[in-house]
Amino acid sequence: MFDGLDCWFYNVGLYQPMRIGEWNWQSFVQMNKANYLGAVALMQPLQQRFAEQGHGRWVWNASLAAYFGLPYGGGYSAPKAALVNLAESLQPELAQQGIQLQIINHGFVRTRLTAKNEFDMPSLLEPEQAAAQIAKALDKSAGFEIRCPFKLRVILSLLKVLPYRWSLALTRKLLRN
């Protein structure tokens, strides 16, 4: 018998790398719909359901790409950053209602999406590795953010706190000629 929802796991990702000369409005719209607005569309009806029952858990799969925008990936990283920002904004209110909100910020995982990248992806995880790390963290009821792998998290976190003059100079080195 159905007696409520325990968990809402938003695990959506759409990615199309684009150089400035390749920008495609429809691709940007699709990435925003999938990577951000899809969660927003589901949020209100699910929040009402979870609030009525007085408990539950929301887990949103974002990305370490939300930490710092990388060349050719703005259509992906910007909505993922918006998703993280939204989660930060909502978490205190949801916690008052007995709803735990968590985000997963993982790095590169070998998928059909990362196969589109034409650069070396540091700390590239196999899907099984990523799933195991995420499942382990979820089982521990980790805090607000689950993040992996460690090395890439440190690199992208560092880019965020460095002066832009330095961090943008470093990311320029990723540009293809």
N, C-alpha and C positions, 0 to 999 in steps of 0.2 A: 504494500500500500504506500502511496506517495504521501510523505508528511513534511515536505519542504525541500529546500535546496541547501546543500552544504557548501558548495564551491562553484564559483564562476571563473573559468580559466579562459582568458582571452589570448589566443595564440594565433595571431594573424600576421603575415608579413608579405608585402609586395615590394619588389625592388627592380628598378631599371636604372643602371648607371647612365649618365648623360653628360657630355661636354656642353659648354655653353652653346655652341653652334648646332647641337643636336636636341636642344630643349624641345619638349613636346608637351603642350598644355594638357592634353588628355592623360598622358602618363603621370604628370604631377597630380592631377585630380584623382586618378585611380589610387595612387600611393597614399594620398591623404585620406581617401575614403577607407581604405583597408587598414592602414597603420595607425589611424587616429579616430576618424569620425565613426568608424564601426563600433568602437568601444563607447563613444559618446551616445550613439543611437540606442545601445542596449542598456546603458547606465540607469536611466530613470525608471523604467519598469522593473528592472532587477533590484534597484535600491529599495523601491517600495516593498517588494516581496521579502527581501532580506530584513528590512526594518520591521515589518509585521511579525516575522518570526523571532526577531531579537538576536540573531546570531548569523554567522556565515563567514565566508572567506572569498575574497576576490584576488585573483592572481592574473596580472597582466604581463605578457611577454613583450618587453620593449627591446632595448639593444644598447650595448656599449657605444654604438654609433651616436646615441643621444648625448654623449659627453662632449663631443667636439665634431663639428662638421668636417668631413673629409672630401677631397676633390672627387667630382663626378657623382657624389652620393647625397646631394642636398635634398633631392626629392624623397629619399628614404629617411635620412637622419633627422630632418626637420619635424616631420610628424611624429617620429619616435620620441624626440625631445619634448614635443607638445604633450604626448601621452605621459611621460615621466612628470612633467610639470603639473599636469592635471591630477595625477595620483598624489603628488605632494600636497596639492591644494585640498583634496578631498579626504585624505587620511584622517585628520583630526576629527572631522564630523562623523565619518563612518565609524571610527573607534568608539565614539560616544553611543552609537547605536548597536554596539556589539559586533560590528563587521570589521574583520581584519582585511586590510588592503596591502598587497605585496606586489612588487615589480621584480621582474627578472631582466637583468641587463647582462646578456651574454655577448661574447665576441663572435668571431667568424666560425661558422659551422659549415662543413662540406655539404652543400645542398645544390639544387638547381639554381638557386639565387646567387650564391657565392661563385658558382661556375662562370658567371658573367663578368667577374672581376679580372682585370688584366694586370694585376699587381700581386706581389707576394703578400700573403695574409699572415701576419704574425700570430703564433699560437693557434693555428687552425685546428679546430676540434672535429673529430668524426662525430656523426649524429649520436652514436651510442655513448660516447664520452660525455657529450653535452647533456644528454638525457640523464645519465647516471649522476652527474654533478648537480643538476637541477633537482632531481628526485631526492637526493641525499639532503640537500638544503631544505626542501619542502618538508621532508620528514622531521627535520629538526625544528620545524616551525621557526625558521630564521626570521630575523627582524624585517623591516620594511623592504630592504633591497637584497636580492640574491644576485651575485655577480661572479662571473668567471669568464675566461681564465684570469688568474692573478696578474700575470705579466702584462697582458694587453690592457687590463683595467688600470694598472699603474701608469702605463704609457699615456693612455687617453686622459686620465685624471691629471697627469702632469701637464699635458697640452692645455687643459682648461685653466690651470692656475698660473702658467707662465705668462709673461707679458705677450700680447698679441704679436708684437714685432717678432718675437722668437718663435712662437708656436706656428704662426702662418709661414714663416721662413722654412720651418721643418716640413710642414705639409706640402709646400710648393715642390719639395723634392719628390713627391709622389706623382707629379704630373707626367703624363706620357707626352712624348714629342710627336 
